[in-house]
């Protein structure tokens, strides 16, 4: 059926949504639903609704670019450096070990032996990478991202991404593997990366400071940067996808990256959906031999993680339980693998059978690893009992991932006038509480002053739940919104209350209401305390009038003048 691009996208989204709803109903990964929706739309196994190859390629390319941009944004180079020896050694051994095992595995199966092409190398490389999106999401959902196993998993995933980035830089010149061509690719990649980091360090901060008070501009500015660098990469002979990755990397450690990630989450999900639908569209018919190969490949992926990681992590001083949990967390094939083999097919490095094996193996590994991660504690407990290793857990040496974290016991959502006075009161009455304070705000001037005063803070738009989650408010004991709805942008105190109760149900939530009716509603819905300015004002005014009638205002006036004198001479910008 012939369709224009807009109709193709609309039909793709509708089918992806319906398939994802079915996947959700049966508690399967949504990616499985998206790919299945694409299969239904395709020619080989579906209804042949979309037949325009140009539309498919365009959808897939946009999805690839956005996917790589997001992956780049989520690779924190500072954390990579902090991870140190454990991440470097474990990530390298796992990656190269799985490649070596993959080559042996496929030769043992009799596939592609004796052929002078890249099929074997691409398959081995694809199977060595684990899914950052899936592993991190499931660990977040289980609140295990900050456990020792969770931090070890993230460190290894970061190093996998680094090796994949190196391969992406070399990929366009694999058909002409002269040293000069490969060197040119690496040089172009390094040059573009250096240029982007220079711009992001010296030019972009000024632009972002200028637009920071208009959070809606963050999304368009970030996407403009992504497509600009993609175009630059294409101009110097690299892939546009590589450029998108560099664009994300260059602003990943940016003061505004938290807000950029939060803003781009929706559009990311939209294009990721189209990317996986496009992969389903291109999937060939499943044959018994392809299905058998995919099952064997998935089994190999899971076993290869245990074979490479258990001895490595043990040698690095981590306990068996952490090694088992980390291996389970990494027991799937990466979305990066799909990127690499899809580009490999576009460069004519591999045939479509390789793409088919990776797609089907990805689906199977996602399903299996989702269950493995969900029940990982039970699986590891059973394994340890069988191995007769059960004993009280001994103190583990400090992990290289265990960097001291900023206290987030008291989180202020936005830094308005009342919050400024609250900070002064803390400094005056209980200075030690300042170490437990954490502020989220989108005014760069305010944040600069807070940092100079030793207050932990981060740039972010509190109207976005992703901002709150990435900021780590799940650790908070008390979350406070002192800003009335009149001055909040894009959200309300009621919406904030609901979001916080979802993200950190154990936290006491203090919100602000401008009406008595609103305060009653907040208390009914679980607020720990409601700031009601009109009541606080009325109470204090009553005290002032009562004092004047009984004994005069001299003493109260002197106390207030003393307080005013101690306050900062200039209010913080709000």
C-alpha positions as CSV (number, residue, x, y, z in Angstrom):
1,X,0.0,0.0,0.0
2,X,1.4,3.4,-1.0
3,X,1.5,6.0,1.7
4,X,3.1,9.4,2.2
5,X,5.6,9.9,5.1
6,X,3.0,11.4,7.5
7,X,0.6,8.6,7.0
8,X,3.3,6.0,7.4
9,X,4.4,7.5,10.7
10,X,0.8,7.7,11.9
11,X,0.1,4.1,11.1
12,X,3.4,3.0,12.6
13,X,2.6,4.8,15.9
14,X,-1.0,3.3,16.0
15,X,0.2,-0.2,15.4
16,X,3.2,0.2,17.8
17,X,0.8,1.5,20.5
18,X,-1.7,-1.4,20.0
19,X,1.2,-4.0,20.1
20,X,2.7,-2.3,23.1
21,X,-0.6,-2.5,25.0
22,X,-0.7,-6.2,24.3
23,X,2.9,-6.6,25.5
24,X,2.1,-4.6,28.6
25,X,-1.0,-6.7,29.3
26,X,1.2,-9.8,29.3
27,X,4.0,-8.0,31.2
28,X,6.5,-8.1,28.4
29,X,9.0,-5.4,27.4
30,X,7.4,-2.6,25.4
31,X,10.2,-2.8,22.8
32,X,8.9,-6.3,21.9
33,X,5.5,-4.7,21.2
34,X,7.1,-2.0,19.0
35,X,9.0,-4.5,16.9
36,X,6.0,-6.8,16.6
37,X,3.9,-3.8,15.5
38,X,6.5,-3.2,12.7
39,X,6.4,-6.9,11.8
40,X,2.6,-6.7,11.4
41,X,3.0,-3.7,9.1
42,X,5.8,-5.2,7.0
43,X,5.8,-7.3,3.8
44,X,7.4,-10.5,4.9
45,X,5.3,-11.6,7.9
46,X,2.7,-8.9,8.2
47,X,-0.1,-7.3,6.2
48,X,2.1,-5.3,3.8
49,X,0.5,-2.1,4.9
50,X,3.7,-0.1,4.6
51,X,5.7,-0.8,1.5
52,X,7.6,2.5,0.9
53,X,11.2,1.7,1.6
54,X,12.1,5.4,1.6
55,X,9.7,6.1,4.4
56,X,11.1,3.2,6.4
57,X,14.7,4.4,6.0
58,X,13.9,8.0,6.9
59,X,11.9,6.9,10.0
60,X,14.8,4.6,11.0
61,X,17.5,7.2,10.4
62,X,15.7,9.9,12.5
63,X,15.2,7.3,15.2
64,X,18.8,6.2,15.1
65,X,20.1,9.8,15.4
66,X,17.8,10.6,18.4
67,X,18.6,7.3,20.0
68,X,22.4,7.9,19.8
69,X,22.0,11.5,21.0
70,X,20.2,10.2,24.1
71,X,22.8,7.5,24.7
72,X,25.5,10.1,24.5
73,X,23.6,12.3,27.0
74,X,23.4,9.5,29.5
75,X,27.1,8.6,29.3
76,X,28.5,10.6,32.2
77,X,32.3,10.9,31.6
78,X,32.8,12.1,35.2
79,X,31.3,8.9,36.5
80,X,33.4,7.0,34.0
81,X,36.6,8.4,35.4
82,X,35.3,7.9,39.0
83,X,34.5,4.3,38.3
84,X,38.3,3.7,37.9
85,X,39.9,0.3,37.9
86,X,36.9,-2.0,38.4
87,X,34.9,-0.6,35.5
88,X,37.9,-0.4,33.2
89,X,39.1,-3.9,33.8
90,X,35.7,-5.6,34.1
91,X,34.3,-3.6,31.1
92,X,37.3,-4.5,28.9
93,X,37.5,-8.2,29.9
94,X,33.8,-8.6,29.4
95,X,33.8,-6.9,26.0
96,X,36.8,-8.5,24.4
97,X,36.1,-11.8,26.1
98,X,32.6,-12.0,24.7
99,X,33.9,-11.1,21.2
100,X,36.4,-14.0,21.4
101,X,33.8,-16.4,22.7
102,X,31.3,-15.2,20.1
103,X,33.7,-15.9,17.2
104,X,34.4,-19.4,18.6
105,X,30.6,-20.0,19.2
106,X,29.6,-19.2,15.6
107,X,32.5,-21.1,14.1
108,X,31.4,-24.1,16.3
109,X,27.9,-23.7,14.9
110,X,29.3,-23.7,11.4
111,X,28.1,-20.3,10.4
112,X,30.0,-18.0,8.1
113,X,33.3,-20.1,8.4
114,X,35.6,-19.6,5.5
115,X,33.8,-16.5,4.2
116,X,35.8,-13.4,3.6
117,X,33.4,-10.9,5.1
118,X,32.4,-9.2,8.3
119,X,29.4,-11.4,9.3
120,X,31.3,-13.3,12.0
121,X,32.9,-10.2,13.4
122,X,29.7,-8.2,13.5
123,X,27.8,-11.0,15.2
124,X,30.5,-11.4,17.9
125,X,30.6,-7.7,18.5
126,X,26.8,-7.3,18.6
127,X,26.5,-10.1,21.2
128,X,29.2,-8.5,23.4
129,X,27.1,-5.4,24.2
130,X,24.3,-5.2,26.7
131,X,21.3,-2.9,26.8
132,X,21.9,0.4,28.7
133,X,18.2,1.4,28.3
134,X,16.8,-1.9,29.5
135,X,19.3,-2.7,32.3
136,X,19.2,0.9,33.8
137,X,15.4,1.1,33.5
138,X,14.8,-2.2,35.3
139,X,17.3,-1.3,38.0
140,X,15.6,2.0,38.5
141,X,12.2,0.3,38.7
142,X,13.6,-2.0,41.4
143,X,15.4,0.8,43.2
144,X,18.7,-1.1,42.8
145,X,20.6,1.4,40.6
146,X,22.6,2.6,43.6
147,X,23.5,-0.8,45.0
148,X,27.0,-2.2,44.6
149,X,25.8,-4.5,41.8
150,X,23.9,-1.6,40.2
151,X,26.8,0.7,40.2
152,X,29.1,-2.1,38.9
153,X,26.6,-2.8,36.1
154,X,26.4,0.9,35.1
155,X,30.2,1.2,35.0
156,X,30.6,-1.8,32.7
157,X,27.8,-0.5,30.5
158,X,29.6,2.8,30.2
159,X,32.8,1.0,29.0
160,X,30.8,-1.1,26.6
161,X,29.5,2.2,25.1
162,X,33.0,3.6,24.8
163,X,34.2,0.5,22.8
164,X,31.1,0.8,20.6
165,X,31.9,4.5,20.0
166,X,35.4,3.5,18.8
167,X,33.9,0.9,16.4
168,X,31.4,3.5,15.1
169,X,34.3,5.8,14.3
170,X,36.1,3.0,12.3
171,X,33.0,1.5,10.7
172,X,32.7,3.7,7.5
173,X,36.2,2.6,6.4
174,X,36.1,-1.1,7.2
175,X,35.9,-2.0,3.5
176,X,39.1,-0.2,2.9
177,X,41.1,-1.2,6.0
178,X,44.2,0.7,5.0
179,X,45.9,2.2,8.1
180,X,45.7,5.7,6.7
181,X,41.9,5.4,6.2
182,X,41.3,4.0,9.7
183,X,43.6,6.7,11.1
184,X,41.7,9.4,9.2
185,X,38.4,8.1,10.7
186,X,39.8,8.2,14.2
187,X,41.4,11.6,13.6
188,X,38.1,13.0,12.3
189,X,36.2,11.6,15.2
190,X,38.7,12.9,17.7
191,X,38.7,16.3,16.0
192,X,34.9,16.6,16.0
193,X,34.8,15.5,19.6
194,X,37.4,18.1,20.6
195,X,35.6,20.8,18.7
196,X,32.3,20.0,20.2
197,X,33.7,19.9,23.7
198,X,35.4,23.2,23.1
199,X,32.1,24.8,22.0
200,X,30.2,23.2,24.9
201,X,32.8,24.5,27.3
202,X,33.2,28.1,26.1
203,X,30.2,29.0,23.9
204,X,27.2,26.9,24.7
205,X,27.2,27.8,28.5
206,X,26.5,31.4,27.5
207,X,23.7,30.4,25.2
208,X,22.1,28.1,27.8
209,X,22.4,30.8,30.5
210,X,20.6,33.2,28.1
211,X,17.8,30.8,27.5
212,X,17.7,29.1,30.9
213,X,14.8,31.2,32.1
214,X,12.7,30.0,29.2
215,X,12.8,26.2,29.8
216,X,10.8,25.5,26.7
217,X,13.8,26.6,24.6
218,X,15.9,23.9,26.1
219,X,14.4,21.2,23.9
220,X,14.7,23.0,20.6
221,X,18.3,24.2,21.4
222,X,19.4,20.7,22.3
223,X,17.9,19.2,19.2
224,X,19.5,21.9,17.1
225,X,22.8,21.0,18.6
226,X,22.2,17.3,17.9
227,X,21.4,17.8,14.2
228,X,24.1,20.4,13.7
229,X,26.8,18.0,14.9
230,X,25.3,15.2,13.0
231,X,25.6,17.3,9.8
232,X,29.2,18.2,10.7
233,X,30.0,14.5,11.2
234,X,28.5,13.6,7.8
235,X,30.6,16.4,6.2
236,X,33.9,15.0,7.5
237,X,33.1,11.4,6.4
238,X,31.7,10.0,9.7
239,X,28.1,8.7,10.1
240,X,25.4,11.1,11.1
241,X,24.7,8.7,14.0
242,X,28.2,9.0,15.2
243,X,27.8,12.8,15.2
244,X,24.6,12.5,17.3
245,X,26.5,10.5,19.8
246,X,29.3,13.1,20.0
247,X,26.7,15.8,20.4
248,X,25.2,14.0,23.4
249,X,28.6,13.3,24.9
250,X,29.7,16.9,24.6
251,X,26.9,18.2,26.8
252,X,26.4,15.1,29.1
253,X,28.4,16.7,31.9
254,X,26.9,20.1,31.3
255,X,25.2,21.9,34.2
256,X,22.0,21.7,32.2
257,X,22.2,18.1,31.0
258,X,19.7,17.0,33.7
259,X,17.1,19.3,32.3
260,X,17.9,18.5,28.7
261,X,17.4,14.8,29.4
262,X,14.1,15.5,31.1
263,X,12.9,17.7,28.3
264,X,13.9,15.3,25.5
265,X,12.5,12.2,27.1
266,X,9.1,12.5,25.4
267,X,10.5,13.1,21.9
268,X,13.1,10.4,22.6
269,X,10.4,7.8,23.3
270,X,8.6,8.9,20.1
271,X,11.6,8.3,17.9
272,X,12.8,5.2,19.7
273,X,9.3,3.8,19.0
274,X,9.7,4.6,15.3
275,X,13.2,3.1,15.3
276,X,12.1,-0.2,16.6
277,X,9.0,-0.2,14.4
278,X,11.3,0.3,11.4
279,X,13.4,-2.6,12.5
280,X,10.3,-4.8,12.7
281,X,9.3,-3.6,9.2
282,X,12.6,-4.9,7.8
283,X,12.6,-8.2,9.7
284,X,12.4,-11.2,7.3
285,X,10.1,-14.2,7.7
286,X,11.1,-16.4,10.7
287,X,12.3,-19.9,9.6
288,X,12.9,-22.8,11.9
289,X,16.7,-22.5,11.4
290,X,16.6,-18.7,12.2
291,X,14.5,-19.4,15.3
292,X,16.9,-22.1,16.4
293,X,19.9,-19.9,15.8
294,X,18.3,-17.0,17.8
295,X,17.6,-19.4,20.8
296,X,21.1,-20.6,20.8
297,X,22.4,-17.1,20.5
298,X,20.3,-15.8,23.4
299,X,21.5,-18.7,25.6
300,X,25.1,-17.9,24.6
301,X,24.7,-14.2,25.5
302,X,23.5,-15.1,29.0
303,X,26.2,-17.7,29.6
304,X,29.0,-15.5,28.2
305,X,28.3,-12.8,30.8
306,X,28.8,-15.3,33.7
307,X,31.9,-16.8,32.0
308,X,33.6,-13.4,31.5
309,X,32.4,-11.5,34.6
310,X,32.4,-13.9,37.5
311,X,36.2,-14.6,37.6
312,X,37.0,-11.0,36.7
313,X,34.9,-9.4,39.4
314,X,36.1,-12.0,41.9
315,X,39.7,-11.2,41.1
316,X,38.9,-7.5,41.6
317,X,37.7,-8.2,45.2
318,X,34.0,-8.2,44.7
319,X,31.9,-10.9,46.3
320,X,30.2,-13.8,44.4
321,X,26.7,-12.3,45.0
322,X,27.7,-9.0,43.3
323,X,29.2,-10.9,40.5
324,X,26.1,-13.0,39.9
325,X,23.8,-10.0,40.1
326,X,25.9,-8.0,37.7
327,X,26.0,-10.9,35.2
328,X,22.2,-11.2,35.3
329,X,21.8,-7.4,34.9
330,X,23.9,-7.6,31.6
331,X,22.2,-10.7,30.2
332,X,20.6,-9.1,27.1
333,X,21.7,-7.7,23.7
334,X,22.0,-3.9,23.4
335,X,20.1,-1.4,21.3
336,X,23.6,-0.4,20.3
337,X,24.0,-3.8,18.6
338,X,21.0,-3.0,16.4
339,X,22.5,0.4,15.5
340,X,25.9,-1.3,14.6
341,X,24.4,-4.1,12.5
342,X,21.9,-1.8,10.8
343,X,24.7,0.5,9.8
344,X,26.8,-2.5,8.8
345,X,24.0,-3.6,6.4
346,X,23.8,-0.1,5.0
347,X,27.6,-0.1,4.5
348,X,27.3,-3.6,2.8
349,X,29.5,-5.1,5.4
350,X,27.0,-7.8,6.4
351,X,24.0,-9.4,4.8
352,X,20.4,-9.2,6.1
353,X,20.6,-12.6,7.8
354,X,22.9,-11.0,10.4
355,X,20.4,-8.3,11.1
356,X,17.6,-10.9,11.4
357,X,19.6,-13.0,13.9
358,X,20.4,-9.9,16.0
359,X,16.8,-8.6,15.9
360,X,15.3,-12.0,16.9
361,X,17.9,-12.6,19.5
362,X,17.4,-9.2,21.0
363,X,13.7,-9.9,21.4
364,X,14.3,-13.2,23.1
365,X,17.1,-11.8,25.3
366,X,14.9,-8.8,26.4
367,X,12.1,-11.1,27.4
368,X,14.4,-13.5,29.3
369,X,16.6,-10.9,30.9
370,X,13.5,-9.0,32.1
371,X,12.4,-12.0,34.1
372,X,16.0,-12.7,35.2
373,X,16.5,-9.2,36.6
374,X,13.0,-9.1,38.2
375,X,13.7,-12.3,40.1
376,X,17.5,-11.8,40.4
377,X,17.6,-11.9,44.2
378,X,15.7,-15.2,44.3
379,X,17.9,-16.7,41.5
380,X,21.2,-15.6,43.2
381,X,20.0,-16.8,46.6
382,X,19.2,-20.2,45.1
383,X,22.5,-20.4,43.3
384,X,24.5,-19.5,46.5
385,X,22.6,-22.1,48.5
386,X,23.4,-24.7,45.8
387,X,27.0,-23.7,45.8
388,X,27.1,-23.8,49.7
389,X,28.4,-20.3,49.8
390,X,25.7,-18.9,52.2
391,X,27.3,-17.1,55.1
392,X,26.9,-13.7,56.7
393,X,28.0,-11.0,54.3
394,X,31.5,-9.7,55.2
395,X,32.2,-6.0,55.0
396,X,33.3,-5.3,51.5
397,X,36.2,-3.0,50.7
398,X,35.1,0.4,49.5
399,X,34.1,0.2,45.8
400,X,35.5,2.6,43.3
401,X,31.8,3.4,42.5
402,X,31.1,4.4,46.1
403,X,31.9,8.0,45.8
404,X,30.6,10.2,48.6
405,X,27.2,11.4,47.5
406,X,25.7,14.8,48.3
407,X,23.1,14.7,51.1
408,X,19.6,15.0,49.8
409,X,17.6,14.6,53.0
410,X,15.9,18.0,52.5
411,X,14.9,18.8,48.9
412,X,13.7,22.3,48.0
413,X,11.7,22.3,44.7
414,X,12.5,25.8,43.3
415,X,14.2,28.5,45.3
416,X,11.6,31.3,45.9
417,X,11.7,34.1,48.4
418,X,10.5,32.0,51.3
419,X,13.1,29.4,50.5
420,X,15.8,32.1,50.6
421,X,14.7,33.1,54.1
422,X,14.5,29.4,55.1
423,X,18.1,29.0,54.1
424,X,19.1,32.0,56.2
425,X,17.2,30.5,59.2
426,X,19.1,27.2,58.7
427,X,22.4,29.1,58.6
428,X,21.5,31.0,61.7
429,X,19.9,28.3,63.9
430,X,21.2,24.9,62.6
431,X,24.1,25.3,60.2
432,X,24.7,21.6,60.1
433,X,21.4,21.1,58.2
434,X,22.9,22.9,55.2
435,X,24.8,19.8,54.4
436,X,21.5,17.9,54.1
437,X,19.9,20.5,51.8
438,X,19.5,20.0,48.0
439,X,17.9,22.6,45.7
440,X,16.4,22.1,42.2
441,X,15.9,25.4,40.3
442,X,16.2,26.7,36.7
443,X,17.7,30.1,37.5
444,X,21.4,30.0,36.8
445,X,22.1,33.1,38.9
446,X,20.4,31.6,41.9
447,X,22.3,28.3,41.5
448,X,25.7,30.1,41.2
449,X,25.0,32.0,44.5
450,X,23.8,28.8,46.2
451,X,27.0,27.0,45.2
452,X,29.2,29.8,46.5
453,X,27.3,29.4,49.8
454,X,28.0,25.7,49.9
455,X,24.5,24.5,49.1
456,X,24.1,21.5,46.9
457,X,22.0,22.3,43.9
458,X,21.2,21.3,40.3
459,X,19.7,23.0,37.3
460,X,16.3,21.5,36.4
461,X,12.7,22.3,35.6
462,X,10.6,20.8,38.5
463,X,7.6,20.6,36.2
464,X,9.1,17.5,34.7
465,X,9.0,14.2,36.7
466,X,12.1,13.0,34.8
467,X,14.0,16.0,36.3
468,X,13.0,15.0,39.8
469,X,13.9,11.3,39.2
470,X,17.3,12.1,37.6
471,X,18.0,14.5,40.5
472,X,17.7,11.6,42.9
473,X,14.9,12.9,45.1
474,X,14.1,9.2,46.0
475,X,16.7,9.6,48.8
476,X,14.9,12.6,50.4
477,X,13.3,12.5,53.8
478,X,11.6,15.8,53.3
479,X,10.5,17.4,50.0
480,X,9.4,21.1,50.1
481,X,7.6,23.3,47.6
482,X,7.5,26.9,48.9
483,X,6.3,28.4,45.6
484,X,2.5,29.2,45.3
485,X,0.7,28.0,42.2
486,X,0.5,31.6,41.0
487,X,4.3,31.6,40.4
488,X,4.9,28.0,39.4
489,X,5.5,27.5,35.7
490,X,4.1,24.4,34.0
491,X,3.0,22.6,37.2
492,X,1.1,23.0,40.4
493,X,1.6,22.1,44.0
494,X,-1.0,19.4,43.7
495,X,0.8,17.8,40.7
496,X,4.1,18.0,42.5
497,X,2.6,16.3,45.5
498,X,1.4,13.4,43.4
499,X,4.7,13.1,41.5
500,X,6.7,13.0,44.7
501,X,4.4,10.5,46.3
502,X,5.1,8.2,43.3
503,X,8.9,8.8,43.2
504,X,9.6,8.7,46.9
505,X,6.6,7.4,48.9
506,X,8.6,7.4,52.1
507,X,9.2,11.2,52.0
508,X,7.4,13.8,54.0
509,X,6.0,16.3,51.5
510,X,5.5,20.0,52.4
511,X,3.5,22.0,49.8
512,X,2.1,25.5,49.6
513,X,-1.6,26.4,49.2
514,X,-3.1,29.8,48.6
515,X,-6.6,28.7,49.7
516,X,-8.2,27.0,52.8
517,X,-10.0,24.6,50.4
518,X,-6.7,23.7,48.7
519,X,-5.0,23.1,52.1
520,X,-7.8,20.7,53.1
521,X,-7.4,18.8,49.8
522,X,-3.7,18.5,50.3
523,X,-4.1,17.0,53.7
524,X,-6.7,14.6,52.5
525,X,-4.3,13.4,49.8
526,X,-1.4,12.8,52.1
527,X,0.7,16.0,52.5
528,X,2.7,16.0,55.7
529,X,2.2,19.8,56.1
530,X,0.7,22.6,54.1
531,X,2.2,26.1,54.1
532,X,-0.7,28.5,54.1
533,X,0.7,32.1,53.8
534,X,-2.6,33.8,54.6
535,X,-2.9,31.9,57.9
536,X,0.8,32.5,58.8
537,X,0.4,36.2,58.0
538,X,-2.9,36.5,60.0
539,X,-1.4,34.7,63.0
540,X,1.7,37.0,63.1
541,X,-0.4,40.1,62.4
542,X,-2.7,39.2,65.4
543,X,0.4,38.8,67.6
544,X,1.7,42.2,66.5
545,X,-1.7,44.0,67.2
546,X,-2.1,42.2,70.5
547,X,1.4,43.2,71.6
548,X,0.7,46.8,70.6
549,X,-2.5,46.9,72.7
550,X,-0.8,45.3,75.7
551,X,2.7,46.7,75.8
552,X,3.6,48.5,72.6
553,X,5.7,47.4,69.6
554,X,9.1,48.6,70.6
555,X,10.4,45.2,71.5
556,X,9.0,43.4,68.5
557,X,10.3,46.2,66.2
558,X,13.8,45.9,67.7
559,X,13.7,42.1,67.1
560,X,12.6,42.6,63.5
561,X,15.2,45.3,62.8
562,X,17.9,42.9,64.2
563,X,16.7,40.1,61.9
564,X,16.6,42.5,58.9
565,X,20.2,43.6,59.7
566,X,21.4,40.0,59.8
567,X,19.7,39.1,56.4
568,X,21.7,39.4,53.2
569,X,21.8,42.9,51.9
570,X,20.7,41.7,48.5
571,X,17.9,39.2,47.9
572,X,18.8,36.1,45.8
573,X,17.4,36.3,42.3
574,X,14.2,34.3,42.0
